[in-house]
Amino acid sequence: MMATNANQPPKDPDKILVEFIWTNALPRQDYSYIGSFQVEEPNWPRIFVTVPIAWADSHPEESWSDFLAPITKEFITRFNAGEVQEIIGKFEMVYAVSEVHIFKILGYYTVENSETVFRDSHLLTAEEFSAFIEARDKIAAFYKDVSWFRPIAEKYIRYMDTIREIGERYNRDGHPDYFGQDAINTNSIFNDWLTSITSFLNHMEKRLKTRDRKLSYWNKFDHYLAEQHATNVSYRFLQELRNYIQHQAPPLHISFRGRLDENDNSIHQTNIFCSRDELLKNTRWEPKLKEEIKKMADEIEITPHVSGMMDSLTQILIKHIQDEFSYLGDSARYVHELLSKIPEGSDRGVYEIKFLDNQVIGMSAYVMYSKIAKLILDKDLAGILKASHIIL
């Protein structure tokens, strides 16, 4: 090996220029620190080792120490022998290195002789891998979109459970909540539910508007929204109530009423409601909806409207998923066909394997979303909802 100066870096792709620099010196541009060392004899300051950033990025950090050990020892030997010259606080040496080779393959784990071993079945070309990533990303985005609906379903169930518990407690104890905590909790849960609806609709608008310039996917989804707004008074009412809450006091109240039946048994009833007159004090209602509110009861029971809104949202989600079955058909088929090339085993999928000197130094798996892909191919609506942990 021979020394080189700063103006003549090596051109051989199998060699790199390594710089050893004193504490007060600066590394050259596009170089990265990978370690340092200090030697007692002679009495040197700490020396830092730098290599090209491209080389550092292509080698796992855990392999740097193995690389440093022999070249540090060689540098000290050559320095003591007077074979290395100092250039403004720096020492430069050229070292031969092994290239890291990266392969994208189909693989799986299997048990052989009581040991779990990894087997590969098919090397992917760059074109195949690119097609896989595109298909996988589309399926992943779909799964994420549907999952945005899960908080709506969960908070709806929480709301229904809460009002049931309030009624059961009143019926059991025979006295209402004098401190108003039930009303606070109910408004909080109700507001959380409405907020989750806003988050879902905003997410879907952003996602679908970026798919194509003609907005064809968003226009379909927007049509479903408009359809529910036009046909379901509960959808219109709660959609506007979301805006009302942002500027007004919490809208929900709870009434506790007790009476005796024909056998003189006590009956306790609760009602979660909005005050019609209180709502009408707001001047921002849509004209059509304002007239509809005027025709409602003094105490507008809110739970039937919550259920009506949930029905509309469920229909919107179902129609969207059915549209996505067509959009994602080719992507799901590609992922499914890749999976069919892999022998039966566990963790079947696409892997990236890094080799250095014919030894595996790193391996990572790519999520295939194989279960979702199969459900899309089967147009299994119930399966998609179950896989997304959505209970309707």
CORGI-V206231 format. One record per helix or strand of 3 or more residues. SS is the DSSP state (H for helix, E for strand). FROM is the first residue (numbers start at 1). LEN is the number of residues. Records with the same first field share a line. If there is no record, write none. Layout:
# CORGI-V206231
SS=FROM-LEN / FROM-LEN
This chain:
# CORGI-V206231
E=15-7 / 31-7 / 47-6 / 90-7 / 100-13 / 115-9 / 253-8 / 266-10 / 299-3 / 346-11 / 359-8
H=53-5 / 61-20 / 126-22 / 150-24 / 181-29 / 216-16 / 233-15 / 276-5 / 287-8 / 303-25 / 329-12 / 370-8 / 381-7
